Amino acid sequence: MGSGARAREELPQHLPASGRLRPSRPKQAAAVFACLVAALGVYGSYFYLSLPRRLPSPIDWRSAAVLLARDSRRGDAVALVPWWAERAREVLPASLPVLAYPHLAGEELLGVRRIWFLSLPDTPGFQSSIEVEIAGRALRSFGPHRLGGLELTRYDLRAPVLPLAFLPDRLATATVSLHGSPCVPDARSTYRCVAAQSISVRREEREVDLLPRPCLYAHPPADHAGPLVISFPNVPLGRVLRGHTGIVGELALGGTAPIHLSVSANGRALGAADEPPASPGWHAFQFDTGAEAGKVETVTFSLTAGEADERHLCFDAYTLP
């Protein structure tokens, strides 16, 4: 037998024929994990070092503000992409509404004719899904215009929703009563009812269905104590009266009875919208006012709740030509 054969016979059984030890699986996994951690560390360092050049500079923000101050007009709004770029509120013209929304699908954008999309395209995780939503509604677009770390594109909406009257903005001219007893406004323009101080109505902006909603914020009374009546005089009417209802906060998940909202014009019932219990969301309603189109009438809302609870209703209403 040759010396090579004898050497192979003397090798321990657990060693490979090559005579070299192979690393065990746990050691291989540990080595891969260490390499991964090192790579993530390098990427993290690169991310933070490169972040300043990805973000807009003060000059970029000022350039956007100057351009919008020059070219914007009544009926314009600015949408932020990404929506958390709140620096825009500090530098843009105060006359321009800022839409810092995570989504715009299904939103009517009352009174908006043109939308300026102000985006930060170099920020990590940038997505333009909101812009895609609005581009589908646009008649035409202009841009994009690059302003350093910012990008500005204007979209002219094909069919803007232009209300004749937005009723939450008319609360100062309304009369409010609870079961026939008057509710009077205080120094903060909150109508508090003489018969029950816990029942009130005011104009606020509240988050419903993940977006801020300008609305009438009311605590409806139980059936035996109501109704809470809000009457708006001199409202110009068109073909429809449209609106939405929603319960504010986590209480939208509770309740066992609906909140009832009925609407009338000059005493003629237009319809009713019930806000169901345990049904979060921003629920739409619409009533035909074609018979009253072109007239100026008193529009009245009557609210009751099937039970006494802590839920507050946020609702809006507007007339459309």
N, C-alpha and C positions, 0 to 999 in steps of 0.2 A: 504494500500500500504506500502511495507517495506521501510526502510531507504535507501537501495541500489538503489531501483527503483527511489525514489525521487532525489537522487544524480545524477543519469544519466539524469533525465529530466532537472536538473538545469545546465547541462553542455552547454556552447555555441555551436551553431550549426556548427561552422567552426572547432571545435576541434574533433579529433578522439575519439572513445569510450574509448580508454585507458587513456584519460585525459592528454597526453603528447604532446607537440608541436613537429612537424616534420620540419626539415630545408627546406626552399623553394628551388626550382630548381636552381635559380641563385647562392645561397649560396653553393649548392652541386657542381656546376660547378667550382666556385671559389676555393673550397677546393681541387678538383681534379687537377686544374691548378697549385695551389701552390705546391702540392705534386710532380707534373711533373717537375716543375722548380727546386725544391730541388733535385730530382733524377738526372736531367741533370747537376746540379752544382756538385754533388758528382762524376758523371761520368767524367765531365770535369777535375776536380782535379786529379782523378785517371789517366786520359789519360796523362796529362802533367807530373805527377810524374813518370809514368811508361815509358814515351817516351825515356829517355836516355838509358835504358837497352834494348830497342827494336832496337835502331840504332847501326850500327857498330862502334866499337872503332877504334882509330888510329892504334892499333896493328892489328886489323882485316884487315884494308885496306893495311897495309904493308905486311901482310901475302899473300894477294891476288896478290899484285904486285910482290913479290918474286916468287910465284908459276908460274905466267904468264911469267915472265922474263926467267924462267928456261925451261918451257915446250912449249911456243908458237913458231911458225915458220912462214915463209913467206906464205901468203895466209890466215892467221888467222885474225879474228876480234872479238871485244868484244861487246856484246849487253847488254844494261842496263835494268834491270827490278826492279823497275819502271824506266821509261826513264828519269826522272828528277834527278836521282842520279848522278849529275855532278861532285861530289867529285872524281869520278873515273878518270877524265881527269887529275887531279893534281898528282895522285900517280901511275897510270899504266905506263908501258913502252911507250915512245913516238912513237915507231915503230908500235904499235898496233892501227889500226883504231877503233874508238869508235862509235858504232851505238846507239845514243840516240834518238830512234824513238818511237813514240806512237803506231805504227803498222808496220808490215813487210809483210803483205799479198800482194801478187802480185809483190813484189820487187825482182829484179833479183840478187842483191848483187854481182855486177861485181867483178871478181877476188878473191872472198872469197871461200875458200875450207872448212874451219872449223870455227864454231862460238862458242865462249865461252860466256855462259849466266852468267852474274854476277848479282845476285839478292839479294834483301833485304827482305827475306820472312816474317820477323816479323813486317814490317812497316804497319801502319793502311791502310786498303783499298788495300792491295797487290793483284794483279791479274797477272796470268801467261799466258794470252791469246797469247802474242807474242811468248812465248816459245812453246806453243802448235802448232802455225803456223809453226815454224821451225822444230819441232820434226817430223812433217809430211813429211818434205823434207829430213830427215836425213837417212843415211845408218846405222849409229850406234851412240851410245852416251856413254859417260863416266862420272860417277858421279851420284848424286851430292856429292860434297865435302863441308862439313860445315866448315867455318872459322869464328867462333864466330857469329857475326850478319850478316855475308855474306854467300852466297851459290854459288858454282861455278860448272857448268855443261858444258861439251864440246859436241858439235854435229858435226859430219862429214857429210857434205852434199852429197847426193846421186848423183846429177848431177850439179856440180858447173858451173857457166857461166864464162868462161875464154877467154876474147877477145884477138885477135891477135893485135889489135891496138885500143886505146881509143882516138878519134880525138881531144877532147878539150885539152888533155895533149900535143898535137903536134902543138899548135898554133904558137909557136916560130919559127917553120920551114915553116909556111904557107905564101902564098902571098895573100894580100887583096886588092881589088880595087872597086871603085864605078864608074859605067858607063865608065869603061876604065881608069879612073884616079887612081893613086896609093893611098893606105892608108898606112901610116908608123907608126911603134910602137913608143910610147913615153917612158919615163923612168919607167913608171908603167906597161909596156907591153900592153898598150891599143892602138889598131890600130885606128888612126883617119884619116879620109879621107880628102885629099886636097880639093876636090870639095865641101865638106860640112862637116864642123867640128862637127856638131851635130850627124853625122852618125859615129858610132864606133863599134868595136868588141873587146871583151876581155874575158879571161877565169875567171869565177867566180863561187861561190857556192851560189845559190839562192833558196829560199823556193818556191816550186811549189807543189800544191796538198798536203800541210801540211808537206812535208818532204824536207830536204836540197838536192839540186841537183847540182853536179858539171857539168857545162855546158858552152857553148859559149853564151855569153850575148851580143845581138846585137840589134841595133835600125834599123829596115829595112826601106829603103827609099820608098817613093811613086813611083808608076809605072813610072811616067814621069822623075824621077830623078835616077832611078836604072838601072840595078840591082846592089846589093851588092854581090860581088863574093869572096868566100874564097876557095883557092885551097891548098890541102895538098899533097905534093909530097911523093913518096916512101912509099905508104901505102900497107902493106901486106893484100891481100884479101883472103877470104875463101868462104864458101858456101853462106853466107848472110851478108848484111850490115843492121844493126838494129839501131834504135834511137828513140828519143822522142822529142816532142815539147810542150811548154807551155808558156803562157803569165804571166809575173811576176806582182804580186801585184793586187790591186783592179781594175786596168785597164783591167784585164781579163774579167770583166763584161761588158766592153764597146766595142766600135768599131762597124762599120757597114759593113766592108769589111774584107775578109780573108787575112792573111799573107801567101804568097806563097813561099814554099821552094822546089826547084828542085835539084836533085842529079845526078851527072854523074861520070863515071870512064873513064879516058883517052878519053874524048869527047863523049863517048857513054852514052846516057841518061839511067839512072837506074829507075827513077820514080820521083814522086812529092808528097809532103805532105802539105796540106793546113791546117793552123791553123784557125779554124772558129771563127768569132766574137762572143763575149758574151758566150764563152764556156770554163770556167775554168777547169783545169785538166792537167794531164801529159799524152799526147796522143802519142801512139806508132806508128811507121812505120817500115816497113821491105822490103828490096829489094833483089832479087835473084842475086847473083854474082857467081853462080856455074861455069859459062863459064870462069870466070877470076880466079878461085880458084888456089892458088899457085903462082900467079903473084904479082908483086909489081908495083902499078900504081898510077897515080895522081887522087885523089878524089876531086871533086869540088861541092861546094854548092852555089846556087844562090838564093838570097832573094829579094823579093819585097812586098810592101804592097799596097793594092788597093787604099789607101788614105793616106794623111799625117796626122799622129797622134802621140801620145806620148807613144804608146805601145812598150815594149821591149820583144823580143823573147829570151827565154832560150831553147837551144836545144843541144842534145848530139848525138853522132853517134859512132858506134864501129863495127869492123869486127869480125866475128866468124868463127872458123874453120869448 
